[in-house]
Amino acid sequence: MPSLRQIWPDALPSAEAIQQLLGALRSDRPVRPVVTPSGHRARGYFPSLKGAHTRFESLVEEDTLRVLEVATSVLTIETHPWVLALTDAEGKTFHYTPDAFAVHRKTALLIESKGDWLLRLRSPADAMLRTFSELERHGVPIVLLTESDLRADGLQDELKALLRLRPVGGRGRRVADLTEWDVIGASRPSDELLARWRTAQRACDALIDRVMRRGPDEAIAASCN
């Protein structure tokens, strides 16, 4: 399969254009339950200010949600939003549910999160490339965030610490800026804490920008090294 490249930075479809493209691909299939009483994988609800009922079903997905929540470039988050009906090279229909759909300040994109170990397996890697190839054919942006991407340089430890300290007020309210430390302006962090928050935001924005510019085959190859 030839190298897959994302459509950035030469062309950035608007969020509205992406939503129209996705509307044509959406299936009538319901999304399977994500958070269930049983199961061996980590799963649960993520307390997001950028999305309602945000859910994860792996620790890597939870890591991704922390990055999306802190990044200033991400405006809204919707997890496991719908099922897409796609077609493989042989003309057979297959179904795909994105881990997340994020409205970005320049566009909108699908998000897929995967552990490094999974991408070392031929079958999951091939399935991921098939999905990316089909979405690329339709002009739908999608990025792959890997375990190595998300956990480099202690990023998750810092995000966990900051989000534990961040005021929770504002969930469900209309607020002007969801990237602020306290979105309703009821408190002010210390200069040191605010500096840590801004540094974390820059790191998350840089990570998202980086994965938007690479092809999924590059991400899979990096996970195998």
C-alpha positions as CSV (number, residue, x, y, z in Angstrom):
1,M,0.0,0.0,0.0
2,P,1.5,3.4,-0.9
3,S,2.3,5.9,1.9
4,L,-0.8,7.6,3.2
5,R,-0.5,11.3,3.8
6,Q,-2.9,13.6,5.6
7,I,-4.3,16.6,3.7
8,W,-2.6,19.2,5.9
9,P,-1.2,21.8,5.7
10,D,-2.1,22.5,2.0
11,A,-5.9,22.2,2.4
12,L,-7.9,22.6,5.5
13,P,-11.6,21.8,5.0
14,S,-13.9,23.6,7.4
15,A,-15.6,21.8,10.2
16,E,-19.0,22.2,8.4
17,A,-17.5,20.6,5.2
18,I,-16.1,17.7,7.2
19,Q,-19.5,17.1,8.9
20,Q,-21.2,17.0,5.5
21,L,-18.7,14.4,4.3
22,L,-19.2,12.3,7.3
23,G,-23.0,12.6,7.0
24,A,-22.8,10.8,3.7
25,L,-20.8,7.9,5.3
26,R,-22.8,7.5,8.5
27,S,-24.5,4.1,9.0
28,D,-27.9,3.4,10.6
29,R,-26.1,1.0,12.9
30,P,-26.2,2.0,16.6
31,V,-22.9,2.6,18.4
32,R,-22.2,-0.4,20.7
33,P,-22.2,0.3,24.4
34,V,-18.8,1.6,25.5
35,V,-19.1,1.7,29.3
36,T,-20.6,-1.5,30.6
37,P,-20.7,-3.3,34.0
38,S,-18.4,-6.1,32.8
39,G,-15.3,-6.3,30.7
40,H,-11.6,-6.6,31.2
41,R,-10.4,-3.3,29.8
42,A,-10.3,0.0,31.5
43,R,-13.4,2.1,30.6
44,G,-15.4,4.9,32.0
45,Y,-16.5,8.5,31.7
46,F,-14.1,11.4,31.3
47,P,-15.0,14.7,33.0
48,S,-14.7,17.0,30.0
49,L,-15.7,20.6,29.6
50,K,-15.5,20.2,25.8
51,G,-18.0,17.4,25.4
52,A,-21.0,15.7,27.0
53,H,-20.8,12.1,28.2
54,T,-17.3,11.6,26.9
55,R,-16.3,8.0,27.3
56,F,-13.2,5.8,26.9
57,E,-12.7,2.1,26.7
58,S,-8.9,1.9,27.1
59,L,-6.2,3.7,29.0
60,V,-4.8,5.0,25.7
61,E,-8.2,6.5,24.8
62,E,-8.3,8.2,28.3
63,D,-4.8,9.6,27.6
64,T,-6.0,11.0,24.3
65,L,-9.0,12.7,26.0
66,R,-6.6,14.5,28.4
67,V,-4.6,15.8,25.5
68,L,-7.8,17.0,23.6
69,E,-9.2,18.5,26.8
70,V,-6.0,20.6,27.5
71,A,-5.1,21.6,23.9
72,T,-6.2,25.1,22.9
73,S,-6.6,24.0,19.3
74,V,-9.5,21.7,20.1
75,L,-12.9,23.3,20.6
76,T,-15.3,20.4,21.2
77,I,-15.0,16.6,21.7
78,E,-17.5,13.8,20.9
79,T,-16.5,10.3,21.7
80,H,-17.6,7.2,19.8
81,P,-20.1,9.4,17.9
82,W,-21.5,7.2,15.2
83,V,-20.8,4.1,13.0
84,L,-19.4,4.8,9.5
85,A,-20.1,2.5,6.5
86,L,-16.9,2.2,4.4
87,T,-15.9,0.1,1.4
88,D,-12.6,-1.9,1.0
89,A,-10.6,-2.4,-2.1
90,E,-12.7,-5.4,-3.1
91,G,-15.9,-3.4,-2.8
92,K,-17.0,-5.0,0.4
93,T,-18.7,-2.8,3.1
94,F,-17.1,-2.6,6.5
95,H,-18.0,-0.5,9.6
96,Y,-15.9,1.8,11.7
97,T,-16.6,3.7,14.9
98,P,-14.1,6.5,15.6
99,D,-12.8,6.8,19.1
100,A,-13.6,10.6,18.9
101,F,-14.6,13.4,16.7
102,A,-13.0,16.7,17.5
103,V,-13.8,20.2,16.1
104,H,-10.4,21.9,15.7
105,R,-10.0,25.7,15.4
106,K,-9.1,25.2,11.7
107,T,-11.1,22.1,10.7
108,A,-12.6,18.9,12.2
109,L,-11.1,15.5,12.4
110,L,-11.6,11.9,13.5
111,I,-9.3,10.6,16.3
112,E,-8.1,7.0,16.7
113,S,-6.0,5.9,19.7
114,K,-4.0,2.7,19.7
115,G,-1.5,1.0,22.0
116,D,2.0,0.4,20.5
117,W,1.7,-3.3,21.1
118,L,-1.5,-3.5,19.0
119,L,0.1,-1.8,16.1
120,R,2.9,-4.3,16.0
121,L,0.3,-7.0,15.1
122,R,-0.2,-7.4,11.4
123,S,-4.0,-7.8,11.4
124,P,-4.9,-4.7,13.5
125,A,-2.3,-2.6,11.6
126,D,-3.7,-3.6,8.2
127,A,-7.2,-2.9,9.4
128,M,-6.2,0.5,10.5
129,L,-4.5,1.3,7.2
130,R,-7.6,0.1,5.3
131,T,-9.8,2.5,7.3
132,F,-7.4,5.4,6.9
133,S,-7.1,4.8,3.2
134,E,-10.9,4.8,2.7
135,L,-11.4,7.9,4.8
136,E,-8.6,9.6,2.9
137,R,-10.3,8.8,-0.4
138,H,-13.4,10.6,0.9
139,G,-11.4,13.6,2.1
140,V,-12.1,13.0,5.8
141,P,-9.3,14.0,8.1
142,I,-8.3,11.4,10.7
143,V,-5.3,11.2,13.0
144,L,-3.7,8.2,14.8
145,L,-2.4,8.9,18.3
146,T,-0.2,6.1,19.7
147,E,0.8,5.2,23.2
148,S,4.3,6.5,22.4
149,D,2.9,9.9,21.3
150,L,0.7,10.3,24.3
151,R,3.1,9.3,27.0
152,A,6.4,10.8,25.9
153,D,8.3,13.0,28.3
154,G,6.0,12.5,31.2
155,L,3.1,14.3,29.5
156,Q,0.3,12.2,31.0
157,D,1.6,12.6,34.6
158,E,1.6,16.3,34.2
159,L,-1.9,16.4,32.6
160,K,-3.3,14.2,35.3
161,A,-1.9,16.4,38.0
162,L,-3.2,19.6,36.4
163,L,-6.7,18.3,35.7
164,R,-7.0,17.1,39.3
165,L,-6.2,20.7,40.4
166,R,-8.3,22.5,37.8
167,P,-11.6,23.9,39.0
168,V,-14.5,21.9,37.8
169,G,-17.1,24.7,37.6
170,G,-18.5,25.4,34.2
171,R,-19.5,21.9,33.0
172,G,-22.8,22.3,31.2
173,R,-22.7,26.1,31.2
174,R,-22.1,28.4,28.3
175,V,-18.7,29.8,28.8
176,A,-16.5,32.1,26.6
177,D,-13.2,30.2,26.7
178,L,-12.8,26.6,27.6
179,T,-9.1,26.8,27.5
180,E,-8.8,29.0,30.6
181,W,-7.7,27.5,33.9
182,D,-11.0,28.4,35.5
183,V,-13.6,28.8,32.8
184,I,-16.0,30.8,35.0
185,G,-13.3,33.1,36.4
186,A,-14.1,32.3,40.1
187,S,-10.4,31.7,41.0
188,R,-6.9,32.5,39.9
189,P,-4.1,30.0,40.0
190,S,-0.6,30.9,41.2
191,D,1.9,32.2,38.7
192,E,3.7,28.9,38.9
193,L,0.5,26.8,38.3
194,L,-0.6,29.0,35.4
195,A,2.8,28.6,33.8
196,R,2.5,24.8,34.1
197,W,-0.9,25.0,32.5
198,R,0.2,27.1,29.6
199,T,3.2,24.8,29.0
200,A,1.0,21.8,29.0
201,Q,-1.4,23.5,26.5
202,R,1.5,24.2,24.2
203,A,2.7,20.6,24.5
204,C,-0.8,19.2,23.6
205,D,-1.2,21.6,20.7
206,A,2.2,20.7,19.4
207,L,1.4,17.0,19.6
208,I,-1.9,17.4,17.7
209,D,-0.2,19.5,15.0
210,R,2.5,16.8,14.6
211,V,0.1,13.9,14.2
212,M,-2.0,15.9,11.8
213,R,1.0,16.2,9.5
214,R,2.0,12.5,9.3
215,G,0.6,9.5,7.6
216,P,-0.8,6.6,9.7
217,D,1.8,4.2,8.1
218,E,4.5,6.4,9.6
219,A,2.9,6.2,13.1
220,I,2.6,2.4,12.8
221,A,6.2,2.0,11.6
222,A,7.4,4.2,14.6
223,S,5.4,2.0,17.0
224,C,7.2,-1.1,15.7
225,N,10.7,0.3,16.2
